[in-house]
Amino acid sequence: MAEGWTLLDVREPDEYEQGAIPGSIHIPRGQLESNIEGRIPDRSTPIVVMCAGGVRSAFAVQTLEQLGYEKAVSMDGGFNKWKDEGREWSRPRTLSPDQRNRYQRHLLVPEIGEEGQIKLLDAKVLLLGAGGLGSPAALYLAAAGVGTLGIIDMDVVDESNLQRQILHNLDRIGERKVDSAKKTLTALNPDVDVVTYDMRLGADNILDILPGYDVVVDGADNFPSRYLLNDASVKLGIPVVHGSIFRFEGQITVFDPRNGPTYRDMLPEAPPPEFAPSCAEAGVLGVLPGIVGSIQALEAIKLILGVGEPLRGRLVAFDALEMSFREFKLGVDPDNQVTWQNRDQIEIVELDGLCMPSFVPA
């Protein structure tokens, strides 16, 4: 393909599965009108349209012109000629029939489609906590087909958890939370590999656990864990979808160390304990973590797919009593030294509740 041109394959799915040109965008001819804008939004994009022999692609070019695409041409001879001439092609990775049925509502969304669903199946998300926030986030990530879910939690299921931690049930009281979570998630979607870490996240293990994960969903309920996660994620360059809850209020943002502010930019030092009581001390509306955790799952999926505008540099505050969402801008703190640019100088240390920067100047 000439540089700057986009190759659009309009063959049927069964044809595409038998072989395709690497880098091509696949939209069956019958779905072109409904899907093209989501896949190729810029109407000035030069497009080469391909089918098996050149007939359907010619009609597809007419459709693109009617939709306002400025430069679309049909490939003479189509894929058959391309293959006969010995040019590069391969059998693309596709979903199984069962997966097509399971994820069909995703496949209808232009921004996801089969390519996006395969991205989800290949993705790895780590959840810090299998509690109030981790429960809804894990359920929706598993339902969406995120292929690997890691879960860190060292607690056991208690009856007081069941008011909000929907991964668990009465039969699991006394069971390890990670084991209970794995049972629920694998029963929901066998496509998902649930990796459990029945341990406390600490400086001695965090750099062994985080590598390989694409996104971390932070459901921690204490400041030492949040700062520890921040410093490790900055050092490794892994985005964190942060969530926090308090009575009727919740907050969500995305800390992407390569592309925006981080937790230490938002909160250089932890507030005194009396100004930041935990849910066990202050209480929380049971449904609130369901809302916040679901938004965290949504943000993680957006990061995986590369679609939309993730909450980088933006914090959304939700008030359940007012039923209001407010957005606040987050900026980079020029005094913060725990940054992606300084990642080689970051040392991961236990904070012991002090939350001092774990940065060692060169």
Phi and psi in degrees as a GROMACS rama.xvg file:
@    title "Ramachandran Plot"
@    xaxis  label "Phi"
@    yaxis  label "Psi"
@TYPE xy
-67.3729  146.79  ALA-2
-62.5487  137.492  GLU-3
94.0496  -11.886  GLY-4
-95.5755  146.045  TRP-5
-105.963  129.898  THR-6
-94.1693  122.062  LEU-7
-110.898  117.569  LEU-8
-98.0648  116.736  ASP-9
-107.042  18.3723  VAL-10
-72.222  167.739  ARG-11
-73.6213  157.671  GLU-12
-55.448  -39.6499  PRO-13
-66.5863  -31.9939  ASP-14
-70.0526  -44.1188  GLU-15
-61.6289  -38.3011  TYR-16
-64.4012  -25.7702  GLU-17
-77.6547  -16.3976  GLN-18
162.034  144.736  GLY-19
-152.514  165.618  ALA-20
-87.393  125.501  ILE-21
-54.7596  136.763  PRO-22
88.925  -3.86156  GLY-23
-78.2011  155.201  SER-24
-100.361  126.986  ILE-25
-103.662  117.824  HIS-26
-136.626  110.4  ILE-27
-54.1599  145.942  PRO-28
-51.9314  -40.2298  ARG-29
-69.403  -14.8231  GLY-30
-109.194  7.24684  GLN-31
-61.1855  -49.1781  LEU-32
-60.876  -38.1734  GLU-33
-84.401  -21.5728  SER-34
-111.645  -18.5714  ASN-35
-63.7467  -38.3139  ILE-36
-65.7917  -33.4297  GLU-37
-73.6689  -29.6313  GLY-38
-91.3678  -37.5682  ARG-39
-131.015  80.4442  ILE-40
-70.2272  -27.7348  PRO-41
-83.4352  111.731  ASP-42
-73.2061  -7.2158  ARG-43
-90.4324  -0.969696  SER-44
-65.6985  125.866  THR-45
-69.1801  127.871  PRO-46
-125.727  131.474  ILE-47
-104.343  121.195  VAL-48
-99.8544  134.007  VAL-49
-129.766  138.694  MET-50
-127.244  -154.282  CYS-51
-74.7957  -44.3706  ALA-52
-127.872  -12.4439  GLY-53
119.398  -7.54665  GLY-54
-81.6014  -54.7586  VAL-55
-62.5135  -34.2169  ARG-56
-66.5585  -33.0536  SER-57
-65.3077  -42.8209  ALA-58
-65.9575  -35.6854  PHE-59
-64.5875  -36.6446  ALA-60
-60.9843  -42.0749  VAL-61
-59.7664  -41.6899  GLN-62
-63.3324  -44.0879  THR-63
-61.7792  -40.1935  LEU-64
-64.1665  -39.1491  GLU-65
-65.9458  -29.2416  GLN-66
-83.807  -1.65296  LEU-67
98.4587  7.92061  GLY-68
-74.6594  129.784  TYR-69
-83.8297  -26.4941  GLU-70
-142.821  94.0611  LYS-71
-133.042  132.656  ALA-72
-131.556  155.156  VAL-73
-94.6915  139.115  SER-74
-78.4976  119.077  MET-75
-65.938  124.427  ASP-76
84.9406  -14.2009  GLY-77
60.1407  -157.827  GLY-78
-65.5928  -34.1346  PHE-79
-60.601  -44.4643  ASN-80
-67.0523  -41.6092  LYS-81
-56.2728  -46.3507  TRP-82
-68.2422  -41.7693  LYS-83
-63.8496  -28.3097  ASP-84
-82.4946  1.63636  GLU-85
77.7223  20.998  GLY-86
-78.7683  167.679  ARG-87
-68.8257  132.71  GLU-88
-154.854  166.713  TRP-89
-154.787  166.395  SER-90
-87.7642  113.043  ARG-91
-69.2419  153.483  PRO-92
-72.9323  131.323  ARG-93
-131.924  166.899  THR-94
-79.8445  150.997  LEU-95
-73.6187  162.294  SER-96
-54.894  -40.7416  PRO-97
-63.4018  -40.0848  ASP-98
-68.75  -37.5743  GLN-99
-60.2794  -39.402  ARG-100
-69.9517  -43.5904  ASN-101
-63.9624  -44.0418  ARG-102
-102.751  21.5207  TYR-103
-59.3683  -32.8602  GLN-104
-68.9472  -30.8497  ARG-105
-68.9161  -39.9439  HIS-106
-64.7716  -23.8848  LEU-107
-79.5707  -15.2805  LEU-108
-85.2655  119.06  VAL-109
-56.2542  -35.3278  PRO-110
-74.5523  -9.42028  GLU-111
-112.595  -75.8218  ILE-112
61.0011  -169.369  GLY-113
-68.2444  -38.8902  GLU-114
-61.3609  -43.9454  GLU-115
-67.5944  -37.8582  GLY-116
-65.2577  -36.116  GLN-117
-66.2535  -37.175  ILE-118
-59.724  -42.7596  LYS-119
-63.3377  -43.2589  LEU-120
-64.6175  -28.331  LEU-121
-86.5346  -10.6586  ASP-122
-79.3253  156.5  ALA-123
-129.44  119.919  LYS-124
-121.323  132.583  VAL-125
-104.318  128.304  LEU-126
-106.231  122.816  LEU-127
-89.9548  97.4477  LEU-128
106.904  138.092  GLY-129
-114.905  40.4208  ALA-130
-106.823  -134.723  GLY-131
-61.5258  -46.8575  GLY-132
-82.6433  -40.0311  LEU-133
-64.0424  -31.0075  GLY-134
-62.6843  -58.6175  SER-135
-66.5207  -36.3807  PRO-136
-61.6448  -46.2874  ALA-137
-63.6953  -42.2371  ALA-138
-61.5884  -45.9006  LEU-139
-74.4687  -32.71  TYR-140
-66.8166  -40.4743  LEU-141
-66.0666  -44.4866  ALA-142
-61.5347  -34.8579  ALA-143
-74.0686  -13.7495  ALA-144
93.5339  24.0247  GLY-145
-65.5343  121.253  VAL-146
-66.2479  -35.1803  GLY-147
-129.938  124.524  THR-148
-119.85  116.731  LEU-149
-94.3542  139.798  GLY-150
-131.555  123.551  ILE-151
-108.316  124.028  ILE-152
-167.771  137.221  ASP-153
-113.718  14.2839  MET-154
-100.309  171.788  ASP-155
-113.559  158.43  VAL-156
-70.9517  128.72  VAL-157
-120.048  151.885  ASP-158
-59.2364  -31.512  GLU-159
-69.1771  -16.1121  SER-160
-72.2493  -27.8311  ASN-161
-70.8034  -10.7909  LEU-162
-67.5101  -18.4481  GLN-163
-147.992  -21.3393  ARG-164
-93.2127  86.4711  GLN-165
-78.8654  1.10261  ILE-166
-72.1999  -21.2601  LEU-167
-113.788  169.205  HIS-168
-148.761  178.538  ASN-169
-59.3677  -36.2248  LEU-170
-66.6434  -15.6151  ASP-171
-102.076  4.94586  ARG-172
-57.8757  129.766  ILE-173
90.591  -10.1199  GLY-174
-84.3184  153.15  GLU-175
-61.8688  135.745  ARG-176
-61.8539  -38.8631  LYS-177
-65.3584  -34.7323  VAL-178
-70.1558  -41.5699  ASP-179
-62.1288  -43.3674  SER-180
-61.453  -42.8376  ALA-181
-63.0229  -40.3419  LYS-182
-60.3894  -45.4805  LYS-183
-65.1905  -44.8897  THR-184
-73.1656  -39.6184  LEU-185
-70.8768  -28.859  THR-186
-70.3598  -29.974  ALA-187
-75.4888  -42.1102  LEU-188
-150.736  105.848  ASN-189
-69.6627  -10.5393  PRO-190
-67.993  -20.0489  ASP-191
-91.9425  129.91  VAL-192
-94.3043  111.648  ASP-193
-95.7167  115.942  VAL-194
-103.624  121.827  VAL-195
-105.145  143.261  THR-196
-127.808  94.5925  TYR-197
-86.829  76.118  ASP-198
-161.747  164.086  MET-199
-81.1693  131.922  ARG-200
-74.0638  122.967  LEU-201
-142.99  174.95  GLY-202
-62.5426  -23.3747  ALA-203
-81.1324  -12.9403  ASP-204
-132.334  -11.5391  ASN-205
-64.9346  -35.1567  ILE-206
-78.356  -9.62731  LEU-207
-88.4417  -27.2685  ASP-208
-88.8649  -46.0512  ILE-209
-66.8076  -40.1777  LEU-210
-55.8587  136.632  PRO-211
101.468  -20.1942  GLY-212
-85.8663  143.443  TYR-213
-84.6018  -34.5965  ASP-214
-146.13  147.63  VAL-215
-115.436  130.687  VAL-216
-100.615  115.981  VAL-217
-92.098  110.531  ASP-218
-115.029  24.5207  GLY-219
-68.5363  152.824  ALA-220
-119.477  21.0317  ASP-221
-146.024  151.924  ASN-222
-70.1532  -41.0758  PHE-223
-55.1545  -41.0592  PRO-224
-66.5318  -38.4947  SER-225
-66.0852  -41.8325  ARG-226
-70.1025  -38.2153  TYR-227
-61.6724  -45.7332  LEU-228
-62.6784  -42.4258  LEU-229
-57.5909  -50.3009  ASN-230
-65.1906  -38.9273  ASP-231
-69.9731  -40.6194  ALA-232
-68.2725  -35.098  SER-233
-65.9957  -44.4557  VAL-234
-60.3921  -36.7226  LYS-235
-94.8795  -11.9454  LEU-236
75.6634  29.8257  GLY-237
-102.335  126.672  ILE-238
-68.2028  146.833  PRO-239
-120.737  127.373  VAL-240
-93.7316  108.903  VAL-241
-94.4211  139.089  HIS-242
-140.976  146.765  GLY-243
-147.388  152.161  SER-244
-138.269  151.611  ILE-245
-158.537  110.295  PHE-246
54.4985  -98.4056  ARG-247
-109.488  8.33408  PHE-248
-121.658  146.518  GLU-249
-141.405  157.882  GLY-250
-135.974  143.998  GLN-251
-140.639  138.283  ILE-252
-156.407  172.045  THR-253
-119.362  123.403  VAL-254
-101.832  106.033  PHE-255
-113.96  101.569  ASP-256
-61.8068  -22.9289  PRO-257
-85.5416  -18.4599  ARG-258
-136.124  18.3489  ASN-259
173.839  -173.094  GLY-260
-68.0686  160.024  PRO-261
-121.495  -177.394  THR-262
-60.4759  -38.2555  TYR-263
-71.3791  -23.7207  ARG-264
-69.8317  -38.4863  ASP-265
-74.8468  -40.7648  MET-266
-139.188  85.0913  LEU-267
-57.4237  -34.9077  PRO-268
-136.603  148.772  GLU-269
-72.0961  143.785  ALA-270
-71.0234  163.752  PRO-271
-59.9641  149.355  PRO-272
-53.8706  -35.1074  PRO-273
-68.7126  -18.1086  GLU-274
-96.1823  -1.42278  PHE-275
-141.477  64.0735  ALA-276
-68.6738  151.47  PRO-277
-79.436  172.189  SER-278
-61.8602  -33.4062  CYS-279
-65.9638  -25.4751  ALA-280
-94.0793  -37.4722  GLU-281
-106.562  -16.9617  ALA-282
86.0934  162.863  GLY-283
-156.67  140.241  VAL-284
-63.5903  128.45  LEU-285
-57.3995  -34.4895  GLY-286
-80.8684  -18.3725  VAL-287
-58.0068  -48.6797  LEU-288
-62.4331  -24.3181  PRO-289
-64.1436  -38.3001  GLY-290
-71.3776  -50.4197  ILE-291
-66.2243  -43.934  VAL-292
-64.7743  -34.4214  GLY-293
-66.6962  -38.3573  SER-294
-66.9842  -36.3269  ILE-295
-61.1475  -42.5786  GLN-296
-61.6199  -41.7564  ALA-297
-60.3694  -45.6283  LEU-298
-64.1873  -38.4081  GLU-299
-62.8943  -42.1755  ALA-300
-64.8007  -41.0754  ILE-301
-60.7254  -40.8779  LYS-302
-64.3631  -41.6784  LEU-303
-63.8  -44.6798  ILE-304
-80.1973  -20.7183  LEU-305
70.4904  36.9536  GLY-306
-119.368  159.174  VAL-307
67.6475  -162.929  GLY-308
-118.729  95.5076  GLU-309
-60.7343  164.319  PRO-310
-81.1746  45.3859  LEU-311
-74.4128  128.103  ARG-312
69.8787  12.3215  GLY-313
-136.273  134.503  ARG-314
-115.532  126.067  LEU-315
-100.73  124.023  VAL-316
-107.456  126.556  ALA-317
-111.23  130.591  PHE-318
-116.247  110.269  ASP-319
-69.9973  -31.2235  ALA-320
-69.106  -40.8415  LEU-321
-85.0153  -15.627  GLU-322
51.0901  58.1257  MET-323
-132.49  148.34  SER-324
-118.021  129.852  PHE-325
-122.767  143.073  ARG-326
-113.307  134.473  GLU-327
-123.984  140.167  PHE-328
-81.209  139.091  LYS-329
-114.569  134.173  LEU-330
-116.169  169.707  GLY-331
-82.4311  130.216  VAL-332
-81.4197  116.57  ASP-333
-64.4997  -18.7795  PRO-334
-88.0329  -8.0091  ASP-335
-75.8714  121.895  ASN-336
-98.6343  -9.38558  GLN-337
-87.2651  83.4303  VAL-338
-129.546  162.583  THR-339
-58.5264  -38.1755  TRP-340
-64.9004  -29.7972  GLN-341
-102.1  21.153  ASN-342
-57.8338  -32.8799  ARG-343
-69.2863  -15.8426  ASP-344
-100.649  -0.864431  GLN-345
-81.0943  128.32  ILE-346
-111.699  133.135  GLU-347
-90.4558  115.178  ILE-348
-131.645  157.218  VAL-349
-68.7874  136.319  GLU-350
-94.9392  -18.5551  LEU-351
52.0765  34.6674  ASP-352
79.8675  -3.33456  GLY-353
-85.3841  -28.6534  LEU-354
58.9287  38.1635  CYS-355
-82.3957  148.293  MET-356
-58.6808  130.254  PRO-357
-94.377  66.1667  SER-358
-127.907  129.509  PHE-359
-113.495  112.545  VAL-360
-58.6481  149.631  PRO-361
